[in-house]
């Protein structure tokens, strides 16, 4: 049940992005749910491999290259999911940061442990 709630929170965060950035568009709630699912799978499966492969660059930039990896994955998901559009790399960069912040805020508000 908790996993479904986290998925819904991430979809809500994704659906809120077009209201904050005009360069990101999500056509429907169903698209936001699908994009959140694909983004979660990409973060779980591909991101650790990319972080490991780019470890020297990440260390050289003191961890800032992680932002580039997140932006590229966010942009890549927009290419895979129809109805989820990101205008370019810098839009993906800002969108990935905003998505993380919104998701974190919603999770901290809705998933409080007793």
Residue, then its C-alpha position, 0 to 999 in steps of 0.5 A: x500500500x505504501x508503494x502505491x502511495x509513493x507512486x501517487x505522490x510522484x505522479x502528483x509531483x510530476x503533474x504539478x511541474x507544468x504549473x511551475x515550468x512552461x517548458x514541461x508538459x504533462x497531457x493527463x493524469x494517466x500520463x503522469x502516472x505512467x511517467x512516474x512509474x517509468x521514472x521510478x524504474x529508470x531510477x531504480x535500474x539504470x541510475x546506479x549503473x550510470x552513477x558507478x560508470x561516471x564515478x570519476x567525473x562525479x568525484x572530480x565535480x564533488x558530486x555535482x555531476x549527479x544533477x546531470x545524470x538526473x537531468x538526462x534520465x528525466x529527459x530520457x523518460x520524456x522521450x519514452x513516454x508519450x504525452x510527457x514533454x520536456x523542451x530540452x536539457x536545461x528544462x530537464x535539469x530544472x524539472x528534475x530538481x523541482x520534481x525532487x523537491x515537490x516529491x520530497x515535500x509531499x512525501x514528508x507531509x503525507x508519509x509521516x510515521x507515528 
